[in-house]
Amino acid sequence: MASIPTTPLGRLFARPVTAAAVGLALVAIGACPAVARPVSLAAEPLAKSSPATGSALAASWAGPLSTRGRYVVDANGNRFRLRSGSWHGASGTWNGSGDINDPANHHAGEKADQMPLGLDRAPISSILNGFHDLGLNSIRLPFSNAMIKDSRPVTDASVAANPHLRGKTPLQVYDAVVQELTSHGFAVVLNNHTSSSRWCCGHDENAMWNSNQSTATWEADWIAMAKRYKDNPRVVGADLYNEVRPHKIDFPNWGGNGGGQDWFSAAQRTADRILTEANPDLLVIIEGINWTGIPGLGGYRPHLQPARTISHTLAVSDKLVYSAHFYGYTGSRHTGASSGLGATSDPRYQDLSPDELKATLNREAFFVSQETGQHFTHPLWISEFGVGGRNETNQKSKDWFRNFVQYLIDTDADYAYWPITGWTESNNGWALLEWDKNGARRSVLDSNGTHDWRAEHWKRLAASPGHTGPVARTDTYSMLDIDHTDHIASLRMRSAGDWDNGYRKAACPDGQRLIGLSRAGTGGYGRGLCTNAGGSNLWQPGAPHTVITSEPSPLPGDDWAPGQTKIQCPNNHMMIGYSTDRSWAHAALCAKTDSARGTTSRTLWFDAGDNRPTGNPGGEFANGNHKAQCRANEYLAGLAYTGLVKRPNAVLCRSLG
């Protein structure tokens, strides 16, 4: 079993480690390996392989992947359930202190030399055959920012079982691994696990995306990595950053201020840049916040809970996947530490009854895929979970794993086990596949006298069918958030330039229309709600947009808000965006509809509260603010305000028919 560390702040952020491997790793500020001159991130030609294994997997799906509601689908619109494992090593295994060349100073003695673990012990084809045996179809492949810039060739010893990799840099080895994985039919998700190449994840320099580097550097590295594998359709995703958590006195937040601690805003911006500047085909995976605050003094694991009231809307709207990590020995307010600074008496996940565990998991993460028809509805990928194997003696840990696996099955969730590779002599025991120093493999599935208690649960999970085949398109809702900056989710409007200079602007994703507006506390527009309910792509292709900043004379219809100033789209135009200076309403962004639309109208007043359809379709999109929302068979065609401060008081809804 992996023992629980008792060092200061303990295992604050959920990753199994042995006590022997911990040392000062969680408290010392380690230095990343010396880095020589940076290497170019431009892709280089790689040798093609034609493996005999994996042909069935390769034929079973086609990239790229995208999303439809709560499901990931392949290029043919068929469900692609991410049945994944994390192949760690390239992000670093050094604990952060002591001689980096001494395996004893690496996690569990697993010295990976900034490469996926095991290349010194087994041929890559053998490792991948093990992945096939486990029933995996995808691999989460961590990397560090330091690794991709290290120009030193790996040592011959570190690739002893794969001599064709001699003389390559760590990034070139990573390239070769990606090529082999995808040639075997696996989907590959690139995962920015750490900035420096050291073991994750405690109170260290890798806590936040910008803890050990600038945000600009982090974004530039992602653009380079996304471009590097652009021509490989089986490189399907970008997992932006692993287990965001506090760094010194910087506590991450979700939409709180738009600054250097705002994970929501940083992820939104970087995701849009990847999709618009590097590779529009990638899924973008955004993990929830793993911990924020001080343990015992209000600190907790938000995971994805903030997404219920503020979710991401990307410029390519069918590319977002949300993610969370769960381990039994941590908890909603439990760091994982057994004693010392950071330890609390709060329940761990493994202390909860099955019903309590289900309720907690749903509240913290699973709601994003289980509650459909909401602005936050997206596929959920549990991209890390795991437990000790043959040496595990804690019955609570075993019960938790059984219950957690059952919940993954019951909710048809996408998943990735941590880790899938390890050493037999490490006594770590968490890996599903382990190799000894002679290259002999031991698997969780072995039944030759080395039984692993996890086998029955892993087999249940790997064999669970879930939804298969074609996934029907469903109505989607998206939030527009202008709390801190413009939110132009429309590629069409991005190419149109600044359509209302000097004002904060929002525009729905292409194919969606504006259906709801809120009034911010300062009086102007707040957040908006978009949808494609009733028909997607209702904008007329190629038709110019129209910006309305004052009341038309005459009004295109009856006076629907007497005594108010109206900003109204022309007939057969629908609102797809808006602008404000955050103190008053300024403009309506209108697009011509694809065909003649109904003129049946109604006025929704929201000057004194909410005015929304029964059931609140789309979800809470402006918590605490007054809102008006048209029905699913309507479109928003105008708004009305009064007074010098131009406070919006009403909206005009018109029928689609």
C-alpha positions as CSV (number, residue, x, y, z in Angstrom):
1,M,0.0,0.0,0.0
2,A,1.1,3.6,-0.5
3,S,1.5,5.0,3.0
4,I,0.1,8.5,3.7
5,P,2.8,11.2,4.1
6,T,3.0,13.0,7.4
7,T,5.2,15.8,6.2
8,P,4.0,19.5,6.5
9,L,0.9,20.0,4.4
10,G,0.9,16.3,3.8
11,R,-0.6,15.0,0.6
12,L,-2.6,18.2,0.1
13,F,-3.4,17.6,-3.5
14,A,-4.1,13.9,-4.0
15,R,-1.3,11.9,-5.5
16,P,-0.1,8.5,-4.0
17,V,3.4,8.6,-2.6
18,T,5.4,6.3,-0.4
19,A,6.7,7.7,2.9
20,A,10.3,6.8,1.8
21,A,9.8,8.9,-1.3
22,V,8.4,11.9,0.3
23,G,11.4,13.4,2.2
24,L,11.2,17.1,1.8
25,A,9.5,17.0,-1.6
26,L,6.4,18.6,-0.4
27,V,8.0,21.4,1.5
28,A,11.3,22.2,-0.1
29,I,11.5,24.5,-3.1
30,G,13.4,22.2,-5.5
31,A,15.3,23.2,-8.6
32,C,14.5,21.7,-11.9
33,P,17.2,19.8,-13.7
34,A,19.8,22.0,-15.3
35,V,18.6,23.0,-18.7
36,A,20.8,23.6,-21.6
37,R,19.8,25.8,-24.6
38,P,16.1,25.5,-25.5
39,V,15.2,23.3,-28.4
40,S,12.7,24.1,-31.1
41,L,9.2,22.8,-30.5
42,A,8.7,22.4,-34.3
43,A,7.6,18.9,-35.2
44,E,10.2,16.6,-36.9
45,P,9.5,13.6,-39.1
46,L,9.0,10.4,-37.0
47,A,9.4,6.8,-38.1
48,K,6.1,5.2,-38.8
49,S,5.2,1.8,-37.2
50,S,2.6,-0.8,-38.3
51,P,1.9,-2.7,-35.1
52,A,0.1,-6.0,-35.4
53,T,-1.6,-5.3,-32.1
54,G,-4.1,-2.5,-31.8
55,S,-5.6,-2.9,-35.3
56,A,-9.1,-3.5,-33.8
57,L,-8.8,-0.4,-31.6
58,A,-7.5,1.7,-34.5
59,A,-10.4,0.6,-36.7
60,S,-13.0,1.2,-34.0
61,W,-12.9,5.0,-34.0
62,A,-11.8,8.0,-36.1
63,G,-10.4,11.3,-34.9
64,P,-10.7,14.1,-34.2
65,L,-13.0,14.0,-31.2
66,S,-15.6,16.5,-30.2
67,T,-18.5,16.7,-27.7
68,R,-22.3,16.4,-27.9
69,G,-23.9,17.3,-24.6
70,R,-22.4,15.1,-21.9
71,Y,-20.7,12.7,-24.3
72,V,-17.4,12.7,-26.2
73,V,-17.9,11.5,-29.8
74,D,-15.5,10.6,-32.6
75,A,-15.5,12.0,-36.1
76,N,-18.4,9.8,-37.1
77,G,-20.6,11.0,-34.2
78,N,-20.2,7.8,-32.3
79,R,-19.7,7.8,-28.5
80,F,-16.0,7.6,-27.6
81,R,-15.8,6.8,-23.9
82,L,-12.4,7.8,-22.6
83,R,-11.2,4.6,-21.0
84,S,-7.8,5.9,-20.1
85,G,-4.7,5.6,-18.0
86,S,-2.0,8.1,-17.0
87,W,1.5,7.1,-18.3
88,H,3.6,9.2,-16.0
89,G,7.3,10.1,-16.1
90,A,7.8,12.8,-18.7
91,S,6.7,15.4,-16.2
92,G,9.4,14.4,-13.7
93,T,9.8,11.9,-10.9
94,W,12.5,13.7,-8.9
95,N,11.3,14.5,-5.3
96,G,13.1,17.9,-5.4
97,S,16.0,17.3,-3.1
98,G,19.2,15.3,-3.2
99,D,21.2,14.0,-6.2
100,I,18.8,13.9,-9.2
101,N,20.8,10.9,-10.6
102,D,20.2,8.8,-7.5
103,P,17.0,6.7,-7.9
104,A,16.4,6.9,-4.2
105,N,15.6,10.6,-4.7
106,H,12.8,9.9,-7.1
107,H,9.2,9.0,-6.3
108,A,9.1,5.3,-5.3
109,G,12.6,4.9,-6.8
110,E,11.0,5.3,-10.3
111,K,13.7,7.4,-12.1
112,A,12.1,8.2,-15.4
113,D,14.6,10.9,-16.7
114,Q,11.8,13.1,-18.1
115,M,10.4,10.3,-20.2
116,P,7.3,8.0,-20.0
117,L,8.2,5.5,-17.3
118,G,9.6,2.1,-18.3
119,L,11.6,2.7,-21.5
120,D,14.7,1.4,-19.7
121,R,13.0,-1.9,-18.8
122,A,10.6,-2.9,-21.6
123,P,10.3,-2.4,-25.3
124,I,7.7,0.2,-26.0
125,S,5.6,-2.3,-28.0
126,S,5.5,-4.6,-25.0
127,I,4.3,-1.7,-22.8
128,L,1.6,-0.8,-25.2
129,N,0.5,-4.4,-25.5
130,G,0.0,-4.2,-21.7
131,F,-2.2,-1.1,-22.2
132,H,-4.3,-3.1,-24.7
133,D,-4.7,-5.9,-22.2
134,L,-6.1,-3.5,-19.7
135,G,-8.8,-2.5,-22.2
136,L,-7.6,1.1,-22.5
137,N,-8.4,3.2,-25.6
138,S,-6.7,6.4,-24.6
139,I,-3.6,7.6,-22.7
140,R,-3.1,10.7,-20.7
141,L,0.5,11.6,-21.3
142,P,1.9,14.1,-18.8
143,F,4.8,16.5,-19.6
144,S,6.6,19.4,-17.9
145,N,7.4,22.7,-19.4
146,A,11.1,22.1,-18.4
147,M,11.1,18.8,-20.3
148,I,10.0,20.2,-23.6
149,K,12.9,22.7,-23.5
150,D,15.6,20.4,-22.4
151,S,18.0,19.9,-25.3
152,R,20.3,17.3,-23.6
153,P,20.0,13.8,-25.1
154,V,18.8,11.1,-22.7
155,T,21.3,8.6,-21.5
156,D,21.7,5.3,-23.2
157,A,20.8,3.6,-19.9
158,S,17.5,5.3,-19.6
159,V,16.3,3.8,-22.9
160,A,18.2,0.5,-22.5
161,A,15.2,-1.5,-23.7
162,N,14.5,0.8,-26.6
163,P,17.9,1.5,-28.2
164,H,16.3,3.2,-31.2
165,L,15.6,6.2,-28.9
166,R,19.3,6.7,-28.1
167,G,20.6,10.2,-28.7
168,K,17.2,11.8,-28.6
169,T,16.1,14.6,-26.3
170,P,13.3,14.0,-23.8
171,L,10.9,15.8,-26.1
172,Q,12.0,13.7,-29.1
173,V,11.4,10.6,-27.0
174,Y,7.9,12.0,-26.2
175,D,7.3,12.5,-29.9
176,A,8.2,8.8,-30.5
177,V,6.0,7.6,-27.7
178,V,3.1,9.7,-29.1
179,Q,3.7,8.2,-32.6
180,E,3.7,4.6,-31.2
181,L,0.6,5.1,-29.1
182,T,-1.4,6.6,-32.0
183,S,-0.1,3.9,-34.4
184,H,-1.5,1.4,-32.0
185,G,-4.9,3.1,-32.2
186,F,-4.8,4.9,-28.8
187,A,-6.1,8.4,-28.4
188,V,-3.5,10.6,-26.7
189,V,-4.3,13.5,-24.4
190,L,-1.4,15.8,-23.8
191,N,-1.3,16.8,-20.1
192,N,0.7,19.8,-18.8
193,H,1.4,18.2,-15.4
194,T,4.1,20.4,-14.0
195,S,6.3,23.3,-14.9
196,S,9.6,22.0,-13.5
197,S,10.4,18.3,-13.8
198,R,9.7,17.1,-10.3
199,W,7.2,14.9,-8.6
200,C,3.7,16.4,-8.1
201,C,1.7,17.5,-6.1
202,G,2.2,19.2,-2.8
203,H,2.9,22.7,-1.6
204,D,5.6,23.3,-4.2
205,E,6.6,25.4,-7.2
206,N,4.3,23.6,-9.6
207,A,1.1,24.4,-7.7
208,M,-0.4,26.8,-10.3
209,W,0.1,27.2,-14.0
210,N,2.1,30.4,-13.3
211,S,3.8,29.5,-10.0
212,N,7.2,28.7,-11.6
213,Q,6.8,30.6,-14.9
214,S,4.8,33.4,-16.4
215,T,1.3,32.9,-17.7
216,A,2.6,34.1,-21.1
217,T,5.3,31.3,-21.1
218,W,2.7,28.7,-20.2
219,E,0.4,29.8,-23.0
220,A,3.2,29.9,-25.6
221,D,4.3,26.4,-24.6
222,W,0.7,25.1,-25.1
223,I,0.5,26.8,-28.5
224,A,3.7,25.1,-29.5
225,M,2.7,21.7,-28.2
226,A,-0.8,21.9,-29.9
227,K,0.8,22.8,-33.2
228,R,3.4,20.1,-32.9
229,Y,0.9,17.3,-33.1
230,K,-1.7,19.0,-35.2
231,D,-1.3,16.6,-38.1
232,N,-2.0,13.6,-36.0
233,P,-5.8,13.2,-35.6
234,R,-5.3,10.6,-32.8
235,V,-3.7,13.3,-30.6
236,V,-7.1,14.4,-29.3
237,G,-6.8,16.6,-26.3
238,A,-5.0,19.2,-24.3
239,D,-5.3,18.8,-20.5
240,L,-4.4,22.3,-19.5
241,Y,-2.9,22.0,-16.0
242,N,-2.9,19.4,-13.3
243,E,-4.3,19.8,-9.8
244,V,-4.4,23.6,-9.4
245,R,-3.7,24.4,-5.8
246,P,-2.2,27.2,-3.6
247,H,1.3,28.5,-4.1
248,K,2.7,30.1,-1.0
249,I,0.0,32.7,-0.2
250,D,-1.6,32.7,-3.6
251,F,-4.9,30.9,-3.5
252,P,-6.5,30.0,-6.9
253,N,-10.1,31.1,-7.6
254,W,-12.7,30.4,-10.3
255,G,-13.7,33.7,-11.9
256,G,-13.0,35.8,-8.9
257,N,-10.8,38.6,-10.3
258,G,-9.5,37.9,-13.8
259,G,-5.9,38.1,-12.4
260,G,-3.0,35.8,-11.8
261,Q,-5.0,33.6,-9.3
262,D,-8.0,33.2,-11.5
263,W,-7.9,29.7,-13.0
264,F,-11.3,30.1,-14.7
265,S,-10.1,33.1,-16.7
266,A,-6.6,31.7,-17.5
267,A,-8.1,28.4,-18.7
268,Q,-10.7,30.2,-20.9
269,R,-8.1,32.4,-22.5
270,T,-5.6,29.6,-23.2
271,A,-8.2,27.2,-24.4
272,D,-9.4,29.8,-26.9
273,R,-5.9,30.5,-28.1
274,I,-5.2,26.8,-28.6
275,L,-8.4,26.4,-30.7
276,T,-7.9,29.5,-32.7
277,E,-4.2,29.7,-33.1
278,A,-2.9,26.2,-33.0
279,N,-5.4,23.3,-33.5
280,P,-9.2,23.7,-33.6
281,D,-9.6,19.9,-33.5
282,L,-8.3,19.3,-30.0
283,L,-10.6,18.7,-27.0
284,V,-9.6,21.1,-24.2
285,I,-9.7,19.6,-20.8
286,I,-10.2,21.9,-17.8
287,E,-9.7,20.5,-14.4
288,G,-11.5,21.9,-11.4
289,I,-9.5,23.6,-8.6
290,N,-8.0,20.8,-6.4
291,W,-7.6,22.9,-3.3
292,T,-7.8,26.5,-2.2
293,G,-7.5,28.2,1.2
294,I,-5.7,27.1,4.4
295,P,-6.3,23.6,5.7
296,G,-8.4,23.7,8.8
297,L,-9.2,27.4,8.3
298,G,-11.7,27.2,5.5
299,G,-9.5,25.4,3.0
300,Y,-11.4,22.9,0.8
301,R,-11.5,21.2,-2.6
302,P,-13.8,23.1,-4.9
303,H,-13.3,20.7,-7.8
304,L,-16.0,21.8,-10.4
305,Q,-18.6,23.2,-8.0
306,P,-18.1,26.8,-9.2
307,A,-19.0,25.8,-12.8
308,R,-22.6,25.5,-11.7
309,T,-22.8,29.3,-11.8
310,I,-19.9,30.3,-14.0
311,S,-18.9,27.9,-16.8
312,H,-16.6,28.2,-19.8
313,T,-17.8,28.9,-23.3
314,L,-15.1,28.3,-25.8
315,A,-14.7,29.8,-29.3
316,V,-15.2,26.3,-30.7
317,S,-18.1,25.3,-28.5
318,D,-18.0,21.5,-28.9
319,K,-14.5,21.0,-27.6
320,L,-14.8,21.4,-23.8
321,V,-14.4,18.5,-21.3
322,Y,-14.3,19.1,-17.6
323,S,-12.1,17.0,-15.3
324,A,-11.6,16.1,-11.6
325,H,-9.4,13.9,-9.5
326,F,-10.5,11.7,-6.6
327,Y,-8.5,9.5,-4.1
328,G,-10.0,7.7,-1.1
329,Y,-7.5,9.0,1.4
330,T,-8.3,12.7,0.7
331,G,-11.6,14.4,1.3
332,S,-13.7,17.5,0.6
333,R,-11.8,19.3,3.4
334,H,-9.2,16.6,4.2
335,T,-5.7,17.2,2.8
336,G,-4.6,13.6,3.0
337,A,-2.1,14.3,5.7
338,S,-2.2,12.0,8.8
339,S,-0.6,14.4,11.2
340,G,1.3,17.7,11.4
341,L,0.6,20.9,9.6
342,G,-2.2,20.4,7.1
343,A,-3.8,17.5,8.9
344,T,-7.5,17.9,9.7
345,S,-10.1,15.7,11.4
346,D,-12.6,16.1,8.5
347,P,-13.8,12.9,6.8
348,R,-11.9,11.4,3.9
349,Y,-13.7,10.2,0.9
350,Q,-13.1,6.6,2.1
351,D,-14.8,7.4,5.4
352,L,-18.2,8.1,3.6
353,S,-21.0,5.6,3.2
354,P,-21.8,4.7,-0.3
355,D,-24.8,7.0,-0.3
356,E,-22.7,9.9,1.2
357,L,-20.0,9.3,-1.3
358,K,-22.4,9.4,-4.3
359,A,-23.9,12.7,-3.0
360,T,-20.5,14.2,-2.5
361,L,-19.1,13.1,-5.8
362,N,-22.2,14.4,-7.6
363,R,-22.1,17.8,-5.8
364,E,-18.4,18.3,-6.4
365,A,-18.0,17.1,-10.0
366,F,-20.4,14.6,-11.6
367,F,-23.3,17.1,-11.9
368,V,-21.7,18.6,-15.0
369,S,-22.4,15.4,-17.0
370,Q,-25.5,14.1,-15.0
371,E,-27.5,17.3,-15.3
372,T,-28.3,17.9,-19.0
373,G,-29.6,21.0,-20.7
374,Q,-27.6,23.3,-18.6
375,H,-24.9,25.9,-19.5
376,F,-22.4,23.8,-17.5
377,T,-23.3,20.4,-19.2
378,H,-20.2,18.9,-20.6
379,P,-18.5,15.5,-20.6
380,L,-16.8,14.7,-17.3
381,W,-13.4,12.9,-17.3
382,I,-12.2,11.6,-14.0
383,S,-8.7,11.9,-15.2
384,E,-7.1,10.5,-12.0
385,F,-8.2,8.0,-9.4
386,G,-6.3,5.0,-8.0
387,V,-5.5,2.9,-5.0
388,G,-2.8,0.6,-3.6
389,G,-2.8,-3.0,-5.0
390,R,-1.4,-6.3,-3.6
391,N,0.0,-4.7,-0.5
392,E,-3.1,-2.8,0.4
393,T,-4.4,-3.7,3.9
394,N,-6.8,-0.8,4.7
395,Q,-10.3,-2.1,4.2
396,K,-11.6,1.4,3.9
397,S,-9.4,2.0,0.9
398,K,-10.6,-1.2,-0.7
399,D,-14.3,-0.4,0.0
400,W,-13.8,3.1,-1.4
401,F,-12.3,1.8,-4.6
402,R,-15.1,-0.7,-5.1
403,N,-17.7,2.0,-4.5
404,F,-16.0,4.6,-6.7
405,V,-15.6,2.1,-9.6
406,Q,-19.3,1.3,-9.2
407,Y,-20.2,5.0,-9.4
408,L,-18.1,5.4,-12.6
409,I,-20.1,2.5,-14.0
410,D,-23.5,3.8,-12.8
411,T,-22.8,7.3,-14.3
412,D,-21.2,6.1,-17.5
413,A,-18.3,8.4,-16.7
414,D,-15.0,8.8,-18.7
415,Y,-12.0,7.9,-16.6
416,A,-8.2,7.6,-16.4
417,Y,-6.5,5.5,-13.8
418,W,-3.3,6.8,-12.0
419,P,-0.8,5.3,-12.7
420,I,-0.7,2.5,-15.2
421,T,3.1,1.9,-15.0
422,G,5.4,1.2,-12.1
423,W,8.2,-1.0,-10.6
424,T,7.6,-4.3,-8.8
425,E,10.3,-3.5,-6.2
426,S,9.1,-0.1,-5.3
427,N,6.5,-1.3,-2.8
428,N,4.3,1.5,-4.1
429,G,1.8,-0.9,-5.5
430,W,-0.6,1.6,-7.2
431,A,0.3,0.8,-10.8
432,L,-1.8,-1.5,-12.9
433,L,1.3,-2.8,-14.8
434,E,4.7,-3.3,-13.1
435,W,8.1,-4.3,-14.4
436,D,11.1,-5.7,-12.6
437,K,14.7,-4.9,-13.4
438,N,14.9,-7.7,-15.9
439,G,11.9,-6.5,-17.9
440,A,9.4,-9.1,-16.6
441,R,5.9,-7.7,-16.3
442,R,3.3,-8.1,-13.6
443,S,-0.3,-7.0,-14.3
444,V,-3.3,-6.3,-12.2
445,L,-5.0,-9.0,-14.3
446,D,-2.5,-11.8,-13.5
447,S,-4.0,-14.9,-12.0
448,N,-0.8,-16.9,-11.5
449,G,-0.5,-16.8,-7.7
450,T,0.1,-13.0,-7.5
451,H,-3.6,-12.0,-7.3
452,D,-4.3,-8.3,-7.1
453,W,-7.6,-7.6,-5.3
454,R,-8.3,-4.7,-7.7
455,A,-8.7,-7.1,-10.6
456,E,-12.4,-7.9,-10.2
457,H,-13.2,-4.2,-10.0
458,W,-11.0,-3.2,-12.9
459,K,-12.6,-5.9,-15.0
460,R,-16.0,-4.6,-14.1
461,L,-15.1,-1.1,-15.1
462,A,-13.3,-2.1,-18.3
463,A,-16.3,-4.2,-19.4
464,S,-19.0,-1.7,-18.5
465,P,-20.8,-0.9,-21.7
466,G,-22.3,2.5,-21.1
467,H,-23.8,4.4,-24.0
468,T,-22.4,3.2,-27.4
469,G,-23.0,4.1,-31.0
470,P,-24.3,7.3,-32.4
471,V,-25.0,10.2,-30.1
472,A,-27.9,12.4,-31.1
473,R,-27.4,16.2,-31.1
474,T,-29.1,17.9,-28.3
475,D,-30.0,21.5,-27.4
476,T,-27.1,23.3,-25.8
477,Y,-26.8,26.4,-23.7
478,S,-23.8,28.6,-23.2
479,M,-22.9,31.3,-20.8
480,L,-21.4,34.7,-21.8
481,D,-19.3,36.1,-19.0
482,I,-18.1,39.8,-19.2
483,D,-17.1,40.1,-15.6
484,H,-13.5,41.0,-16.4
485,T,-13.1,41.2,-20.2
486,D,-14.8,40.8,-23.5
487,H,-16.3,37.4,-24.3
488,I,-16.5,37.0,-28.0
489,A,-17.3,33.3,-28.4
490,S,-18.2,33.7,-32.1
491,L,-15.4,33.0,-34.6
492,R,-17.4,35.0,-37.2
493,M,-17.5,38.1,-34.9
494,R,-13.8,37.7,-34.1
495,S,-13.0,37.9,-37.7
496,A,-15.3,41.0,-38.1
497,G,-13.0,43.1,-35.8
498,D,-14.1,45.5,-33.0
499,W,-17.8,46.0,-33.6
500,D,-18.2,48.5,-30.7
501,N,-15.0,50.2,-29.9
502,G,-14.5,51.2,-26.3
503,Y,-17.2,49.1,-24.8
504,R,-17.1,45.6,-23.2
505,K,-18.7,43.1,-25.6
506,A,-20.1,39.6,-25.7
507,A,-21.2,37.4,-28.6
508,C,-22.7,33.9,-28.7
509,P,-20.8,31.0,-30.3
510,D,-21.5,30.5,-34.0
511,G,-24.8,28.5,-34.3
512,Q,-26.3,29.9,-31.1
513,R,-28.5,33.0,-30.4
514,L,-28.9,35.1,-27.4
515,I,-31.9,34.0,-25.2
516,G,-31.2,35.6,-21.8
517,L,-29.7,38.7,-20.3
518,S,-29.0,39.8,-16.7
519,R,-28.6,43.2,-15.1
520,A,-25.3,43.6,-13.3
521,G,-25.0,45.2,-9.9
522,T,-23.7,48.4,-11.4
523,G,-26.8,48.7,-13.6
524,G,-25.6,47.6,-17.0
525,Y,-25.6,44.3,-18.8
526,G,-24.2,41.4,-16.9
527,R,-23.9,37.9,-18.1
528,G,-25.8,36.4,-21.0
529,L,-27.2,33.0,-22.0
530,C,-27.1,31.6,-25.5
531,T,-28.7,28.5,-27.0
532,N,-29.3,26.6,-30.2
533,A,-32.6,25.2,-28.9
534,G,-35.2,25.2,-31.8
535,G,-32.5,25.0,-34.4
536,S,-28.8,25.7,-34.7
537,N,-27.1,27.9,-37.3
538,L,-30.1,30.2,-37.6
539,W,-27.9,33.1,-38.7
540,Q,-27.9,33.8,-42.4
541,P,-24.5,32.7,-43.8
542,G,-22.5,35.7,-45.2
543,A,-25.1,38.3,-44.1
544,P,-23.5,41.3,-42.4
545,H,-24.1,41.9,-38.7
546,T,-25.9,45.0,-37.4
547,V,-25.1,47.0,-34.3
548,I,-28.0,49.0,-32.8
549,T,-27.1,51.7,-30.3
550,S,-30.3,53.8,-30.2
551,E,-34.0,53.5,-30.6
552,P,-35.0,53.0,-34.3
553,S,-37.6,55.4,-35.7
554,P,-40.1,54.0,-36.4
555,L,-39.9,50.9,-34.3
556,P,-40.1,47.7,-36.3
557,G,-43.4,46.7,-34.6
558,D,-45.5,47.9,-31.7
559,D,-44.2,49.8,-28.7
560,W,-43.5,46.8,-26.5
561,A,-42.1,48.8,-23.6
562,P,-44.0,52.2,-23.2
563,G,-41.9,54.9,-21.5
564,Q,-38.7,53.0,-22.1
565,T,-35.9,53.6,-24.6
566,K,-35.7,50.5,-26.9
567,I,-32.6,49.0,-28.6
568,Q,-34.2,46.7,-31.1
569,C,-33.0,44.5,-34.0
570,P,-34.7,44.9,-37.4
571,N,-37.4,42.4,-38.3
572,N,-36.0,39.0,-39.1
573,H,-32.9,39.7,-37.1
574,M,-32.0,38.1,-33.8
575,M,-29.7,39.3,-31.0
576,I,-26.4,37.4,-30.9
577,G,-24.5,39.7,-28.6
578,Y,-24.4,42.9,-26.7
579,S,-22.1,45.6,-25.4
580,T,-21.9,47.7,-22.2
581,D,-19.6,50.0,-20.3
582,R,-20.7,48.2,-17.2
583,S,-22.7,51.2,-16.0
584,W,-25.3,51.3,-18.7
585,A,-26.6,49.4,-21.8
586,H,-25.0,50.4,-25.0
587,A,-25.6,48.2,-28.1
588,A,-27.4,45.2,-29.4
589,L,-25.5,43.0,-31.9
590,C,-28.0,41.6,-34.4
591,A,-27.7,39.0,-37.2
592,K,-30.1,38.3,-40.0
593,T,-32.0,35.1,-39.6
594,D,-31.7,32.3,-42.2
595,S,-35.3,32.7,-43.1
596,A,-38.4,34.7,-42.3
597,R,-39.2,34.4,-38.6
598,G,-42.4,35.0,-36.6
599,T,-43.3,38.5,-35.3
600,T,-45.3,37.3,-32.4
601,S,-43.8,39.1,-29.5
602,R,-43.9,39.4,-25.8
603,T,-42.2,41.7,-23.2
604,L,-40.3,40.3,-20.3
605,W,-39.7,42.8,-17.4
606,F,-36.8,42.0,-15.0
607,D,-36.3,45.3,-13.3
608,A,-37.4,43.8,-9.9
609,G,-36.4,40.2,-10.2
610,D,-36.1,37.2,-12.4
611,N,-38.4,36.5,-15.4
612,R,-37.4,33.1,-16.7
613,P,-39.2,30.0,-18.1
614,T,-40.5,27.3,-15.8
615,G,-37.7,25.0,-14.8
616,N,-35.0,27.5,-15.7
617,P,-33.6,25.7,-18.8
618,G,-30.0,26.4,-19.2
619,G,-29.4,26.8,-15.5
620,E,-28.3,29.7,-13.3
621,F,-26.3,31.9,-15.5
622,A,-26.1,35.1,-13.4
623,N,-26.3,34.2,-9.8
624,G,-27.6,37.1,-7.6
625,N,-28.6,39.3,-10.5
626,H,-31.9,40.0,-12.1
627,K,-32.5,38.0,-15.3
628,A,-34.9,37.8,-18.2
629,Q,-34.9,34.7,-20.5
630,C,-37.0,33.9,-23.6
631,R,-38.5,30.5,-24.1
632,A,-36.7,27.8,-26.2
633,N,-38.9,28.5,-29.2
634,E,-38.2,32.2,-29.1
635,Y,-35.3,34.5,-29.8
636,L,-34.3,37.7,-28.1
637,A,-34.8,40.7,-30.4
638,G,-34.3,43.8,-28.2
639,L,-34.0,45.4,-24.8
640,A,-35.4,48.4,-23.1
641,Y,-34.0,50.8,-20.5
642,T,-34.9,54.0,-18.8
643,G,-33.0,56.9,-17.2
644,L,-29.7,58.5,-17.7
645,V,-27.9,55.4,-16.3
646,K,-29.6,53.3,-19.0
647,R,-30.5,50.4,-16.6
648,P,-31.9,47.5,-18.7
649,N,-35.5,46.8,-17.5
650,A,-37.0,44.6,-20.1
651,V,-36.3,42.4,-23.2
652,L,-38.3,41.6,-26.3
653,C,-38.9,37.9,-27.1
654,R,-40.1,36.9,-30.6
655,S,-41.2,33.5,-31.8
656,L,-39.0,31.4,-34.1
657,G,-42.0,30.2,-36.0
